Amino acid sequence: MGLSNFKEYEMKCNIGTGDRILRIIVGLAFFLYGLVTAPAGGSFIIGLIGVVLVVTALISFCPLYTAIGINTGCKKD
């Protein structure tokens, strides 16, 4: 796969404002839970899920939404 195919994989906004706010709140809660309960085995995974939620909210793009065709508020091209 070369740079000529990059346009096919362009990250387009597919997360609306309400979804972004919810992702940030839930993501921070998951991340903080993961930090507070660090010795527990599953807390690392919950914290990691929190990080993913916050990052996808900040960049307004969710690869899973693209795969299943969901768009929660951004304009479709």
Secondary structure, DSSP 4 states (H G I P E B T S, - for coil): --GGGGGGG-------HHHHHHHHHHHHHHHHHHHHTTTSSTHHHHHHHHHHHHHHHHHT--HHHHHHT--SSSPP-
